Amino acid sequence: MSAVLIARFKNKKEAALATRLIKQHVKSPHLVTGNNLEDLYLGEMTEEGMKEKKNIPITAFKKYLEKRIKEAGR
């Protein structure tokens, strides 16, 4: 079984430290940087959506995704 860790750091130095610690304890870690946040959020929202009972309009979905991406870019 695998697990996913999503973290936001204040700077690259903190991110590098966390990455080194993870690499010491995990055989093959896969690091995804800010360039791939869109994919992470899409996956996260898909998981949340699978739990929902109702349908959400695609326009609302796109608006929410764009908002999350802009917030991450700050």
JODA-V776009 format. One record per residue. N is the residue number from 1. RES is the residue in one letter. PHI is phi in whole degrees, -180 to 180 (* if undefined). PSI is psi in radians with two decimals (999 if undefined). NEAR is the number of other C-alpha atoms within 8 Angstrom. Layout:
n->N res->RES phi->PHI psi->PSI near->NEAR
n->N res->RES phi->PHI psi->PSI near->NEAR
//
This chain:
n->1 res->M phi->* psi->2.48 near->2
n->2 res->S phi->-117 psi->2.86 near->3
n->3 res->A phi->-134 psi->2.72 near->4
n->4 res->V phi->-117 psi->2.33 near->4
n->5 res->L phi->-116 psi->2.14 near->4
n->6 res->I phi->-114 psi->2.15 near->4
n->7 res->A phi->-137 psi->2.63 near->4
n->8 res->R phi->-121 psi->2.25 near->5
n->9 res->F phi->-114 psi->2.75 near->7
n->10 res->K phi->-70 psi->-0.59 near->5
n->11 res->N phi->-153 psi->3.03 near->6
n->12 res->K phi->-68 psi->-0.52 near->7
n->13 res->K phi->-63 psi->-0.80 near->6
n->14 res->E phi->-64 psi->-0.70 near->9
n->15 res->A phi->-64 psi->-0.71 near->10
n->16 res->A phi->-65 psi->-0.69 near->8
n->17 res->L phi->-63 psi->-0.81 near->8
n->18 res->A phi->-63 psi->-0.69 near->8
n->19 res->T phi->-62 psi->-0.76 near->9
n->20 res->R phi->-62 psi->-0.74 near->8
n->21 res->L phi->-63 psi->-0.75 near->8
n->22 res->I phi->-65 psi->-0.74 near->9
n->23 res->K phi->-63 psi->-0.48 near->10
n->24 res->Q phi->-71 psi->-0.45 near->7
n->25 res->H phi->-113 psi->-0.10 near->6
n->26 res->V phi->-124 psi->2.35 near->7
n->27 res->K phi->-64 psi->-0.80 near->6
n->28 res->S phi->-138 psi->1.35 near->5
n->29 res->P phi->-71 psi->2.62 near->7
n->30 res->H phi->-121 psi->1.94 near->4
n->31 res->L phi->-93 psi->2.22 near->5
n->32 res->V phi->-116 psi->2.20 near->7
n->33 res->T phi->-96 psi->-3.11 near->6
n->34 res->G phi->-55 psi->-0.39 near->5
n->35 res->N phi->-66 psi->-0.39 near->6
n->36 res->N phi->-110 psi->0.32 near->8
n->37 res->L phi->-62 psi->-0.60 near->11
n->38 res->E phi->-57 psi->-0.77 near->9
n->39 res->D phi->-66 psi->-0.70 near->7
n->40 res->L phi->-62 psi->-0.80 near->8
n->41 res->Y phi->-66 psi->-0.67 near->11
n->42 res->L phi->-62 psi->-0.76 near->9
n->43 res->G phi->-64 psi->-0.74 near->8
n->44 res->E phi->-62 psi->-0.77 near->8
n->45 res->M phi->-70 psi->-0.57 near->8
n->46 res->T phi->-64 psi->-0.77 near->8
n->47 res->E phi->-60 psi->-0.78 near->8
n->48 res->E phi->-64 psi->-0.71 near->8
n->49 res->G phi->-65 psi->-0.55 near->7
n->50 res->M phi->-66 psi->-0.41 near->7
n->51 res->K phi->-85 psi->-0.33 near->6
n->52 res->E phi->-75 psi->2.60 near->7
n->53 res->K phi->-94 psi->-0.42 near->5
n->54 res->K phi->-103 psi->2.86 near->4
n->55 res->N phi->-90 psi->2.48 near->5
n->56 res->I phi->-114 psi->2.31 near->6
n->57 res->P phi->-60 psi->2.52 near->6
n->58 res->I phi->-61 psi->-0.58 near->6
n->59 res->T phi->-65 psi->-0.69 near->6
n->60 res->A phi->-67 psi->-0.67 near->8
n->61 res->F phi->-63 psi->-0.83 near->9
n->62 res->K phi->-62 psi->-0.73 near->8
n->63 res->K phi->-62 psi->-0.77 near->8
n->64 res->Y phi->-64 psi->-0.75 near->8
n->65 res->L phi->-62 psi->-0.79 near->11
n->66 res->E phi->-61 psi->-0.70 near->8
n->67 res->K phi->-61 psi->-0.80 near->8
n->68 res->R phi->-63 psi->-0.69 near->9
n->69 res->I phi->-67 psi->-0.73 near->11
n->70 res->K phi->-65 psi->-0.71 near->8
n->71 res->E phi->-64 psi->-0.64 near->7
n->72 res->A phi->-71 psi->-0.48 near->7
n->73 res->G phi->-77 psi->-0.16 near->5
n->74 res->R phi->-72 psi->999 near->4
//
